[in-house]
Amino acid sequence: MNSHNHDNFHHRYRRAAIEAPRQVEPMHRPTRVVASSALFSGEHEIGISHAGSLYRLKITRQGKLILNK
């Protein structure tokens, strides 16, 4: 025999939905855009130092970018 009251469940569910804290929207900042020509300055590969590691950003023959660690 189920001892749970069906109406009590719905009452608790509705109350929780009403009392639940509202989520705050994160502030949206515009993404900073840097032209690849400004980064590469005529080269096909650059090094990027990040968190103590060196990454290589390369332009492929097809003109796509590849990032390697």
C-alpha positions as CSV (number, residue, x, y, z in Angstrom):
1,M,0.0,0.0,0.0
2,N,1.4,3.4,-1.0
3,S,1.4,5.8,1.9
4,H,2.2,8.9,-0.2
5,N,-0.6,11.3,-0.8
6,H,-0.9,12.2,-4.5
7,D,-2.2,15.7,-3.8
8,N,0.5,16.4,-1.2
9,F,3.2,15.5,-3.9
10,H,1.8,18.0,-6.4
11,H,1.5,20.7,-3.7
12,R,5.2,20.2,-2.7
13,Y,6.2,20.2,-6.4
14,R,4.4,23.5,-7.1
15,R,5.8,25.1,-4.0
16,A,9.3,24.1,-4.9
17,A,8.9,25.5,-8.4
18,I,7.7,28.8,-6.9
19,E,10.4,29.0,-4.2
20,A,13.2,27.9,-6.5
21,P,15.9,30.6,-6.9
22,R,15.9,32.3,-10.2
23,Q,19.0,31.8,-12.3
24,V,20.8,35.0,-13.1
25,E,21.7,35.5,-16.8
26,P,25.5,35.8,-17.3
27,M,26.7,39.1,-18.7
28,H,27.4,38.8,-22.4
29,R,30.4,40.6,-23.5
30,P,31.2,40.9,-27.2
31,T,33.8,38.5,-28.4
32,R,37.1,40.2,-29.2
33,V,38.0,39.5,-32.8
34,V,41.6,39.5,-34.1
35,A,42.3,39.2,-37.8
36,S,44.6,36.2,-38.6
37,S,46.7,38.4,-40.8
38,A,47.5,40.5,-37.6
39,L,48.5,37.4,-35.7
40,F,50.6,35.8,-38.4
41,S,52.2,38.9,-40.1
42,G,52.9,36.9,-43.3
43,E,54.1,33.8,-41.5
44,H,52.4,30.4,-41.7
45,E,53.0,29.4,-38.0
46,I,53.1,31.2,-34.7
47,G,53.7,30.0,-31.1
48,I,51.3,30.7,-28.3
49,S,52.4,30.4,-24.7
50,H,49.5,29.4,-22.4
51,A,49.6,28.2,-18.8
52,G,53.2,27.2,-19.0
53,S,52.8,25.3,-22.3
54,L,53.7,26.2,-25.8
55,Y,51.1,25.8,-28.6
56,R,51.6,26.1,-32.3
57,L,49.0,27.7,-34.5
58,K,49.5,26.9,-38.2
59,I,47.8,27.9,-41.4
60,T,47.3,24.8,-43.7
61,R,47.7,24.7,-47.4
62,Q,43.9,24.8,-47.6
63,G,43.9,28.0,-45.6
64,K,42.5,26.4,-42.4
65,L,43.9,26.8,-38.9
66,I,45.3,24.0,-36.8
67,L,46.3,24.3,-33.1
68,N,48.9,21.7,-31.8
69,K,50.4,21.4,-28.3
